[in-house]
Structure formats: C-alpha cells, structure tokens
C-alpha cells in the first residue's frame, strides 16, 4: 500500500515538535517577507508575538520537496548572528548628517543594504519606498539624511524611524553608502588599470597560457551571462571571450537560469560581426563610424543649399517632441527629432531663392528643455532660425522680407495649448508621490522653489536640487510605469546629461572593470537585494558580500567542479559518481571550508547557508536567485552581490546536472536495504524515514537533493517510482 510521502511529515512533526525550537518575533531565520509583514505590524502598534510556522507555510505553498525532510533538525536552513558594526560616527549615538565616508572607506551599497535587512524599521522604510516607487537615490550631492527622513515623515512614510535613533542611524548609514553623488562617478572604469577593485595587482590576461587564475569560477564560462565586469580574464581571448557569452552571435544557451544578453553584451571577439570598436582595437569585421559631416544620400537640387539642423536636449535622452519644416507651398521638407543624446545634427535642403518656411514643434515634457537651430554649413556661421518647444513659427531665406522671422529663440506657444506636452501641472500628482524627497528639497530651497513651474529661469539648470527633481520626474513620472525610459539605467549622477560611463571613455582591451552605479541602478540593485533576502539567510549573505574575494566559496566550488566534470564526460564521468558530488554538497553544510582557502576571513557560515538552501529547498531558492540576478545591475556597488548570485546559479546548474543520476545511484544502493529491513517500502512509516535520513540507509548514503523534480524521463521508471512511493 502506497501513501504520499507528505503523510510522514505530520507524524514526524508531531514527534519532533519539542526539538524544532521557537523562532523569536524577528529571528534571523525568519523569511524576509515575514519580517517585512512583522515590521509593518510593529509600525502600526501591533507587535508580532512569534514567527510563523515556516514548515506549515512551505507545505501550504505546495513545495514538492519530500515532506519528511522538513521534520528533521539537520535539514533546517543554517543561519548565524552577524556582528553589524556601525561606523565610528554612529556608534557614539550621534545621528548621521548625510556626509560621505573618506575616500576608499565607503562600504559598498550591497553590503550596506544587507546590514539594514535585519533591522525592522530600516527594512520597513526601504521596502515601503520600493513598493511605492519612491526615488530616494537621485538626490542633490551631500543631501542630509535627516532632511530625507523629514520629507518622508511629512508624506506619512517611515514615521517609525522618529522614535528610534538606532534605526535612524542604520537607515542613514545605508542611505549614505548607496545614494549616487558626483564625486563617486567613474567607478573602476576610470581607475588605475594596473589595480583591481580591492587595490591589488590586476591580472595580466595577455600573459596567461590557459584560462586559469587564482579565484576563477569556471562555471561562469558559457553560462549565458557576460562576465566582462567581473575581476579576472573571463572576456578575454584566453577564455574564448567568456565562452562566447559576450557577443550576440556567439552566445548559445538554453537555460532556466539566464538567457543570452541578460546583462547586456560586451563583445571583444575580433571575429564576431558584433565586435565593439569602443571596447577593443582588434575588430576585423566592423567598420569604424564615418566622420563625414554630410550624411550619405543628402542630395540637394541645384536651386537648394544644405543647412545644418542642430538639435539640443537638456536631459540627454533625445527629444520627446517632433519637428516639421514646410515650405511656402506647404510641402514637408523635413520631419524628425533628436533620437538620442543631448546634441545632434541633421541636414536639410532649403531654397537658394527667396522663400518662407514654417516650423512646427509639438510635444515634450516638463524639465527636458529642447532647442534647435538652423545654420549654414560654414563653421561659425550664425543661425538663421532657432527656437524650442512647443513652437509654430516662420523664418525667411534668400531675402529678409520673404516673411516675418518669428523663429527667434523662445517657444511662441503656451504649453497649456499643446495637448501633447506633459506640463509641470500634469506631472505634479506623480511628483508628490514618487519624487517627494526631491520636491521637498526644492521647495525648501529659496533658489530652487521658483523653478517649479513650466517655464523656469535658465539658472535653474545649474541648481542641483532642481536637476535631481528633473531626473526623478523623467524616470518615474514620464510614460507608463512598465515603460520606463531606458536612458534612466544609463544616466550618470543627477544634473549630468551623459551616461554613467560612455563606451568611448572605457579603457580599450581591458576586461574586469565595472562602472559606478547611477541612481536607477541603485534602486534596482537594492530591490534585487531585498528579493534575494526572501530566500536566503540575510546575515550569512551579508558576511559573504562584506568579506569578499573570488575565493570565498570554499567547498561549494568543489561540488560545482565535480558536477560539471561528471556531466561533461558522458562516458567515464571524470571517474566520479553523481552521489560523490552530492556527498560534497551535503558535507559543505557542516564543513564549508576548503583546504586551499582556509583562513579567518572566509565566511564559512555563509557558504554553509548557501549549501543548505540549495540542499533543502533548491527549487524555490534557485528560482529566487535567478529572479534577483535578472534585476541586479552590473555596476560597482553591486558587483560583489552580482558575483554571489552568479555563483549561486552555478551551484544550481551543478545540482541540476547530477540530481537525477544521483537518485538512480541512490535507488540501487538503498531500495534493497529498505525492503530487506522492512519487507516493503512504506514511507508513511516513521522508522523507514529515520532509516533513510538519520541512519543514511544503513551506511553512508546521504539522501539526494533535487533542483527540480523532473527525473521521470531521465531515469528508468522503476527508479523514479521509488521516489514517488
């Protein structure tokens, strides 16, 4: 008689209930979303009395992990209390003032944000802002954190910080380490090419004779993710350009964990048709851009002359407006706009005889001032017409009296009369919700407040608070929520018009460098950290990110190598059995060290926690890590976290490679022993479960873990039936 294995769970939970232990209101082991819920209850004056029963929760969510495993103490996810030390300026009890740490001492944003996670009120404040899409990252340089808290309080948010100085300090430490300021721009891309991100000597990729160096993660090669920014030589010829991952035409992957281009491409392969001339000097199949001023195909008639149409955009993302030029007979001679960037030139053919032209510019959005000029081709020649948006004006050519020149620099239409224009008034509701920090800062500054109108004075564009407000408005209030301007993820610090790191400015033929994060990336990165915190031990992950180098994954690396070799060698499996690799994973939970990297700074608890999550709850853990990896940006402040996610996904791939084969071996070794000892297989019998788990099937055979429960087509039916018995 066969029963679902879940029946055994209730028997074992009843037996082991006294041993399971009780989690406190906000225990380190409590899942992150439950911490958030408890934090919100606390903020409302309803302190949670105890943590939810995580075993019940997992069962109710329909997890397919064999249920009897959850009843055994040895399979509880590992976690440890981390000693969250505060900076000196906070330990003495004084609040932070929004000042930067000294150069070289700033904690990375990922580590700072993880240190906030175990603190209820800090976590609640950031999670509330994330859910409501409040932009806290793009602010004026050196904005005091106390002002930010005040603006949040006035809008009814984060009021729980008011009465708790310690939580305020934790929040401000996180804020100070994560906000994007001009003095941080440039990142590694502008640093010393002879040093890595930790100040040590960089790897000389050209001197390597094989794709191997201390700290390499060979599982990163060919995983579909371009690791150009990771320290090392992944995207170099010696490693076949990250196994082909960094070029669109060489990346080849079918995976549940990532798809080609998930983190963009950085194609340095000279043979690729997508070789990027801004990243390498060695491209063979790509022509450099044509520097000719006149575009191909511009062919004016004999009674026409070529003019430059120079277009400007104050924010740097191109125009939201459209420009049309018509001649005297109302024929369209030009229609278009500045597609990208802060400045661009197009060309138009205009009459050499006396004529009058009409210009119409419609659309646009508050904060993004656009302007244009029509100039003769000769360098230094003055414009014959200029204006902005919205506009409906005329200008003459040939003779001055062909018509009145009304295209004379300023828009001649009120924005109220242009239905396509998104005015300040139209945006104000959104600004008060999503840009409340920037609105508060501008409104309380005497020189910024007059700028909060549709036609602001020109001096406003040098005001940092005004520029921060514009950045927030154009990234959070322009267009549909699910169609955010892609320029937001590329833009540098508030007030600038360029990208965080232009391709033209990157050191060529140098891999392993990351750029500084901008505001949008900081918001996305912090959201990814919170997402990953839902499925992992916060304190252990924090330790991994804080005490980080490429060698910090200990015995977990040996498990991955074992699985990859087993999978790649289809005949001999590298001399390994799948259960040999599974044994390494199991032992890593209790002995995470590795003889090659043992030392006081190795975060053993973090490695053990990752291994335990993988062994006990692989399906949801790997799915969560994959989702976090998709949201985490490739920039300096999140590179440690990004590498941690890549390592986690490599471990998931490794488990996927050997789990079904391991079960096949387990069946052959264990099924007979169960029948011999108990006559028949009946997993509703607690003694049989103890025999499988506690007694290791009467020997040293650990119960296998599964990445997914999809072995029905990979191993013989009789072997898989043993699992589903």
N, C-alpha and C positions, 0 to 999 in steps of 0.2 A: 504494500500500500504506500503510495507516494503522497507527500504533503508539500506544499510550498515551504521553502526554507524560512519564509517570514514567520511561520508559526513558532520556530525555535527562538526567535527574538524575544517574544513575550515571556517565555519560560526563563530565558537567561537573564532578562532584565529584572524579573521578579526575584531571582536568586542573587543577582549582583547589585541590587539597588543600594544596599548599605555601603558598598565599596566604591560606587561611582563617584561619590563626593558631591558637594553642593557648590555651585558657582555663585559668587557674590553678585551684587547688583550690577557692577560693571567689570566683571572679571576679565583678565587679559584673554581668556579663552572664548569669551562671548563673541559670536559672529558680529561683524561690523554693523550691518543694518539693524541688528537688535540693539547695539549700543546707541545708534542714532535715535531709534524709537524711544529708548530709555532716557536719552538725553533730552529729547523734546518733552517727555512726560515730566522730567525734573524741572525743566524751564517753566512748565505750567503749574508747578507746585505738586506734582503727583509722582513722587519718587518711587521707582520700581522696587519691589521688595526682594525679588530674586530673578535670576536669569531664566529665560525659557528653557524648557527641556529640549536640547538640541537633537536628541535621538528621536523623540516624537516628531520634531519638525522635519527631519530628514525622511522619516518614514512617510509622513503625510505628503511630502513633495514627490513621492514615488521614486526615490533613488533605487537603482537596481543592484546595488552592492549586496552580496549575500548578507542577509539581515543578522545572522548570528555573530558576525564580526563586530558589530556595534556594541554588543553586550560585554565584550572583553576589554579589560582595562588597558592591556598592552596596545590596543589599536586606537586609543584616544589620541587626537592630534596633539603633538608636542607644542609647548609654548613656554616662554620664560619671562620673568620680570626684567625689564631693561632699566638701567640706571640713567634716566633722562636728565643729564646735567644741563643747567641753564648757563648762558653767558654770564660773565662777571657782573655786567651792568644790571642783570636781572636778579642775581642771587641775593643782592643786598636789599631787595624789596622795592627798589625804585622802579617806576614804570619805564618802558622804553619810549623813546622820543622819535622813533622813525628814522634813526640815523644808521648809516651803513657801518658794517664792521670794517676794520682796517683791511687794506688790500691783501689778498692772499689768505684771509682768515674767515671769509664768509662761508657758511655752511651751504651746501647745495640745496636747492629747493626741494628735491625729492626727499632728502633726509630730514629737513626741517618740517616738511608737511607730515611725514610719518611720525615724527615726535609729537605732533599735535593730536594724532589719531586717538591715543588712549585717554585724552583729556576731554571730558564730556562736553563742556561748554565751548571750548575751542572747536571741537569737531562739529557741534551743532551749528555754530555760526557759519563755518565754511560750507557745510552741507546745505544749509538753507540758501546761501548765496548761489551755490551751484545749481540747485533745483529751480531757482527763480531767475537764473541767467543774469545775476548782478555782476557787473565787471568791477572787480577790485584790483586788477593787475595793472591797468593802464592809468597811471596817476602821475601828477607832477613830480619831478625829482625831489627827494627829501620831504615828501608829504608826511607829516607826523602821524603815527599810528593812532594817537589819541584823537586826532581830528576825524580819522576814518571811523573809529568807534562811535564818536559823537554823531556823525552823519547817519550811520546805521541805526543808532538808537532813535534818532528823530523820525526815522521812517518805520519804526516799530520792529526792527530786526536786531538780533543779537543782544537784547536787553539783559540776558542772563549774565553777560560779562560785567555789568555795572557793579555788582556787589562782591566780586571775586577777583582780587588783584592778581593772584597767581594765574588764574585762567586768562586774564587780560594780558599778562606778560607772555604766556605761551602763545597766545594769538598774535601778539605783536612781533615776537621772535620769528614766527612763521611768515608773517606779512613782510617784515624787513628783509628776509632772505629770499623772498620769491618775487616781489614786485620788480618790474623792469625799469631801470633808470639808465640815462645816457652814459654814465661812467662805466657801465658794465657791458656796453655794446662791443661787439667784435669777437668775443669768445676765443676759442682756440685758433680759429681761422686767422686771427691777426696776431697770434702769439709767436713765440720762438719756435721755429720749425725744427730746432735741434732738441727740443724738450717735449715730453709727453704731458698730459694734463695734470700729473702729480709732480711735475718738476724734474723728473728723472730723465735719463738719456732716452731719446726716441729710438725705435728700432730702425736700423738701416736696411730697408727692404731690398734694395738693389744688391746687397752683399749676401743675401740668403741663397743657399744652394738647393733648398727644398722648402716646402710650405710648412714650416715648423719653427716655433719660438716659444720661449717660456710664457705660459699662460694662454696659449692658443686654444680655442674651442673649435675643434674640427667639425663638430656638428653644425656650426654656423655656415659652413661651406655648402652651397647648393640647397639651402633651406627656403629659398624664395625671398628672403629679406636681404636687402643690400646693406652690408655692414661697413660701408665706406667710412663712417664717422667713428667706429669702434677703434680703440687703440690696437695697433697691430698692422698687419700687411694683408688683410683679407682681400681688399680690392686692388690687388697688385698682380702682375703677370705671374709671379712665382706661385700664386694660389689660383691661377686661371680666373682672375678677376671675380673673386668670391664665388667660384664655381659657376659663373655665368649669371649670378643674381643681379648684377648692377647694370645690365644692358637689356633693353626691352626685347631685342631679338635673340638673346641667348639665355634668358631666364626660362626655365622649363620646370614647372612644378604643379603637381596635383596634390593638394593637402587640405586637411581640415583646419590647420592652424594659421595659415597665412596664404596670400596669393601674391604673385609677382607684382612688384610695384607698390606694395602696401606702405612702404616708407619712401617711395619715390625711387628714382634711378640716379646713379652717378657713374655714367658709362665712361670708363677709361681704356677700354679694349680697342686698340688701334684698328683691328679687323672688323669691328662692328659698324654697321651702317648708322648706328645711333651714337657713335663716338662723340663725346662732348669736347669741343675745341677750347672751352673755358676751363676744363679740368685737366687736359693733357695736351702736350705739344706733338703727340705722336700719331694723331688720327690720319688714316690713309684714305678713307673713302668719303670724307666730309670736306666740302669746300669752305674756306673762310668767308665771312659775310662780305658782300660787295660794298665798298666805301663810296661808290659813285653817288653824288648828290641827287642826280636825276633818276627816278625810278624807270625801269625798263618799260617800254610801251607808251610813255608820255610823248605824244607827237602832236604838237600844236599846228594849226593851219597857218598859212602864210600871213593871214591877217590877224593872227593872235600872237601873244607873247606869254612866256611861262612866268608865273609868280609863285612865291613860297607862301603856303598857308601854315603859319606856326601856331601850334595849339599848346596851351598850358593847363595844368591841373594842380591845384594847391595841395591835394592829399596824396597824389602819386599813384592812383589806381586807374587812370584814364577817365573819360567822360561818361556821365550818366545822361548826357544831353546829345542831341543830334543837330547837325548844322547843314543847312541847304542854301546854295547860292544860285540865283536865277538871273538870266539876262533880261534885256528890255522886252523881248518877245515872250517872257515867262518860261523860257526853256531852262531846264535844270542843267547847270554846268558843273555842279559839284554837290555831292551829298555824302556825309560821313561823320566821323568823330575820332577823337584820340582814343585808340583802343586800350592802350596800357601806358603806364608810366606817368611822369609828371610833365614831360615835354616831348613834343614830336613835330615833325614837319611833313606836310603833304604838298602836292603841287597842283596848280590849277591853270588852265589856259583862259586868258582874258583878252578882249579885243584890243587891237592897236589903234582902232578908230574911236572917236568919241562915243561913249556908251555909259549906261547906268545899270548897276547891279543891285539886287535886293538880297539881303542876308536874313535868314530866319534861324534862330537857335531856340529850341524848346526842350524842356525837361531839366533835370538836375536835382540836387538835394542840398539842403542847408549844410553849411560847414565845408563843402567841397567847392571852392570858388574856381570857376573855369574862365579862361580868357583866350583870345585869339588875335592874330594879326595877319594881314595880307601884305606881303613885302615883295619888291622886285628881287630878282635873283642876285643882283650885285651885293656883295658883302657890305654891311654897314649902311645900306640904303634905308631910309625911314619908311614906316608903314604907310600905306595909302588908305587903310581902313583897320579898325580894331574895335574890340568890344568884349562882351561877356555873355551871360545867360541869366534869364530869358531875354531875347532881343529880336526886334523886327526893324531893320534899318536899311539905308541905301548908301552907296558910295559911287563916285564917278571915276572913269578912266578916260584918257585921251585929252579932255579939257575939263576944267574945274566946274563949268556951268552945265555939264551934261545932266546933273541933278544935284540936289542938296546932299551934302555929306552929313548923314546922321549917325554913321558908324564911327563914333568918336571917343571910344574908350569905356564908357559906362553902359550897363544894361539900360534899355529905354522902356522896359515893361515891368510893371509891378509883379512880383511873384504871385500875388493873390489872383492875378488874371491869367496865370498859366496853370491849367489843371494838372499838367504832368509834373510840375515842380513840387518836391516834398519840402515844405517850409518848416521853419522852427516851430511854428504853432502846431502843425500837424504831427510833429515828432515829440512834442513836449510830454504827452502822456507816457510814452515809452521811456523817455529820458528820465523821468521821475522814478520809474520802476527799476530800470536796468542800469542806469548811469547815475544813480542817486549820490554816489560819492563824488563824482566829477561835477554834478550840478551843485552840490553843497559847497565844494571848494571854490567854484567860480562865483557863485552867488555871494560868498562871504569875502571875496577879494575886490577891493574898490576898482582896480583897473580891469578886472575881468567881467564884472557884472554888466557893464554897458555893451559887452559883446554878445550878450544873449538875445539876439534879435536877427531878423532876416538879412539886413544889410549892415553888417558890422563895420566899424572903422578898420582901416588897413593895419593899424598897430596890433590888432587882436591876434594876428597870426604869429606874433613873437611872444605871446603870453602862454606860458606852459600849461596853466590850468585850462585855458580855452582850447589849446591843442589836444589836451587829454580828453576833454569833453567831446571834441570832434571825433577823435579816434573811437571812443565808446559809441557815439551816435551812429557812425557809419558802419561799425562792426556788429552792433546789436539792435539797431532800430531801422536799418535800411533794408527793405525787401522782406521776403518770407523768412521765418525762423529757421527753416530747414534749407535755406539757400543763402547762407552767409557768404559775403564777399570773400573769395579765395585769397585776395590780397591781404586780408587780416592775418592769415597764418604766415605771411612772408614779411610783413612790415616791421621795421625796426622800432626803436623807442618812440614814445609819444612826441609829436612835433616834427619828426623827420618825414621826408617824402620818399625815402628809398627803402629797399629791402634790408632785412637784418644783416645779411651778408650777400652781396652781389657776386654772381659767378665770376665776373671779371676781376674781382678783388681776391679770389681764393688763390692760395699758392698752387701752381700747377704741378702735376705729377707727384703730389704728396697726399697719401691717404691717411686715415686715422686721426682726422681733425674734425671737431664739431664747432658750430657757431653758437653764439649766445642766444638764449631763448627770448622771444618777444612776448608781448602781453597775451596774445591769443594762444600761443603755445603754452604759456604758464597756466592759463585757465584749463586748457585741455590736459596738460600733464597732471595737474592737481586732481582733476576729475578721474584720470586713469589710476592714480594712486589710491583714491577712495574706492574705486571699483575693485582693484586687486585686494584691498584690505578686507573685502567681504569674504574672500575665500582663503585667507592665509592668516598666519599669526603676525599681528601688526608689529609687536616688539622684536620678533625674530627677523622679520623683513627689514625693519629699521636698522638693526645691527648689521645686516648684510650690506645695506646701502651706505651706512656711515663708515664702516671699516672695510673699505672696498679695494680689491685689486683683482686682476684677471685670474688669480689662482685660488679664489675663495670658495670654490665649490667642492673641494675635498673628494670624498669617496663617491659623491654623486657623479663626478666626471668619469670615474672608473666604471660605474654602472652604464653610463651612456656609451662609452667606448666598447664595452662588452657587447651591448645590444646591437650597436651599429656593425661591428665585425661579424656577429652572428648572422645578421640579416644580409650583409653584402656577400658573404661567402655561402652560396646556396648549397654547396656540396658538403664541405667539411665544417662550416660554421666557425672557422678560426680555432677549431679544437675545443670549442665551448659547447655546453648545453644551455638551453634557454633558462633552465632553473638555476644554473650557475650565476647568470646575470640577475635573476630575481633574488637570489640569496644576497648579492651585493646590495641591492636596493633595501632589502629587509634589514640587513645589518647596519646600513647607513643611518637608520632611525636611532639606533642606540650607540653606534660608533662612527660618527660622521667624519672623523679625522682621516688624513691620508699621510702616509709616511713621508711624502715629498714636500708637504706644506705645513706640517705641524708647527704650531707656534702660538704665542699668547694672543695675537690679534686675529686669529682665524675664528670666525663666528660659528662655532660648532652647533650651537642651539639653532641657528638659522638654517644651516644645512640639514640638520635633523628634522626641523619643521617642514621644510620643502619636501624631504623624502617621505615624511609621514603623511602629508597632504596627498602626495602622489600615490602612496601605497593604499591609503584608506578611502580616498574619495576622488579618484583620478578623473572621472568623467566631468563632474562639476568644477573641479579645481582647474583642469586643463582648459575647459571652455571659458572659465573666468579669466585665466591668464591670457588666452587668445584675444578676448574682447578688450582687455586692458592694453595689450600690445598694439592693437589697432588704433587705440585712442591716444597712446603716449607719443609725444613728438620726438623727433631726432634733433635734440639741441643740448647744449652744455649742461644745464641744470638738471636734466633728467637722463643723462647718459648712463649713470650707474643703475638707475631703475630700469632703463631700457635693456641694458645688458642682462640684468637679473631676469627680466621677462623672457628674453631670448634663450637664456639658459634653462628656464622652466619649461619652455616649449620644446627645447631639445630633449629634455628628460621625458616629456610626454610622448614625443615621437619614438624615443627609445623603448618606452613601455609598450607602445603600440606595435613595435616590431617583434616583440618576443612574448606577448601575453598569451596568445592562443597556443603557440608552441610549448610554452611553459605548462599550460593546463594539460596538454596532451601528455607531456612527461609526468606530470603530477598524477594523472589518472592511472598511468601504467604502474606507477610506484605505490599508489595509495589505495586504489579501489579494491584490490585483492585483500589488502590488510584489513579494510573495513569489513568486508564480507567474512573474512576468517575470524575476526574478533566478535562480530555482532550477528553473523549469519546472513543478514540482509542490510541494504542501505536504507536508512530511515532518519533523515536529518531533523525530524521533529523530536528525536531522542537527544536530550542534552548531553548524555555521555558520549554519543557519537561526535557531537560538535566539539566537546572538550578533547576528544581523541585527535580530531583534525587540527585544532588550533593550539591547545595547550601542550599536547603530547607530540605535536608535529608528526602525526601519523605513525607514531611508534618509532620514530627515528629522528632525522634532522631535515625533514622535508617541510619547508615553510609553505603556507597557503599562498597561492599566486594572486597577484593583483591584476586588475583589468583596466586598460584605458577605455575601452568600450566593450560592451557585451555583444560582440558581433562575430563569434567564432563558429557559428553554425555551418558556414560554408567553407571554413578553412581547415577543420579537423574532422575526423570521422564522427558520424552521428552518435555512435555508442559512447564516445568520449565526452561529447558535449552533453549528452543525456545525463551523465553523472553529475554535471553541474546543475542542471535544471531539475534534478530529482526532488 
